[in-house]
């Protein structure tokens, strides 16, 4: 029985379920580069180059193992540019008896897969993706009957279930969470380490040229491309993080510094989300560093929480709540995304730094995303779908299953508290405390109102005033609402007017 085994662009793992039981003498692996997957949002040039190069490297690895690979490149003159149409063409070429695919990571692609059987006249076997700690069904079982879904509760179950950072039935070090130790600002004297980057090889250079021909008008620069595109490079990147990043990651994971976009962060999310690394091996490497004394527990736990906790949790949220989740807008935000999210042309230094780094590297770390670009979108009332599509477009690690819940649930509170217990809203004081961005900014972070005041300051209070009916009863916002209660109506009206004037001038 011949089988057409389909490998999607983010399933680049040798142990992916679709390859289980492969017969090299009869089966064919199908891989496709299609225009639609690169343009349904206008992905960053580096994101496109990363995915296409990683796909080509993976196909070469399969061929070296004696696997027959039918690879459809983007510039094949017969390439339809559509995933489903390419499946139909492949079935016509190979006449397989059945199709096998691993469950897609995104709802949009799952909807396509659901129609392949009817369109091709072949049975389609969709296999569970075993690369995650928690299957979709496992998360659904955890969530069933709970009034609130909190990552911390799920994370503790995952720690116990998979015996990661555990001492018997107790958490290593006696605490489940060391987040309180992981909020230090970066001392001016601390120099971030040089991070391992990967010079483009011949395959990647070919893809970069292809991106230049097809996607020259997409966001971002490609000259500084340095992402791992093979399993071998991804393992080297993991080793680099364990050696030079992880020991100080915990202390400074929330810190930001101008001109230092990587700091002590792992830079492993693109490789993880493509399948070049597994979350289990990444967590095990981090735990081994702690047990050998090479990294402190607060750093290792903080990193493991991002992988075993947040990454697994947001996937569960996504698959439990789609497709309606993508349309949530609990705060009724409607403003258009400001143009500077694409250009970086703003006198607010924190935002220009974040957007500039994003353009140059297709990367900024989670605090820049949450507390700079996300915080501004939240305070400004940007429509959730606009900021969500921006995040999906501009980051190398952005795949909808992980990006959408982080944006709608964490950055702009569009799900009304499904994920987070409060909006992550902050004035300029937070950015000043955790970065050096305010030094040399056109605005004064110490001024609360007025022409020279940091816009985050009056936008923060205007946000709370506008959202009073929806948020005033949130216990985690009791303190700022007590402050507002002491303000005169005239003062509140003036703050709202100043915020609206600033936002209207952006448009």
ABEGO torsion letter per residue (X at the ends): XBBBBBBBAAABBAABAAABGBBAAABBBBBBBBAAAAAABBBBAAAAAAAAAAAAAAAAAAAAAGBBBBBBBAABAABAGBAAAAAAAAAAAAGBABBBBBBBABAAAAAAAAAAAAAAGBBBBBBBBAABABBAAAAAAAABGBABBBAAAAAAAAAAAAGBGBBEABBBGGBABAAAAAABBBBAABBBBBBBBBBBBAAAAAAAAAAAAAAAABBEBAAABABBABAAAAAAAAAAAAAAAAAAAAAAAABBBBGBAAEABAGAAAAAAAGABBAAAAAAAAAAAAAAGABBAAAAAAAAAAAABAAAAAAAAAAAAOAAAAABBAAGBABBBBAAAAAGBBABAAAAAAAAAAAAAGBBBAAAAAABAAAAAAAAGBBAAAAAAAAAAABAABBAAAAAAAAAAAAAGAAGGAABABBBBBBAAAAAAABAAABGBABBAABABEAABBAAAAAAAAAAAAAAAAAAABAAAAAAAAAAAABBAAAAAAAAAAAAAAAAAAX
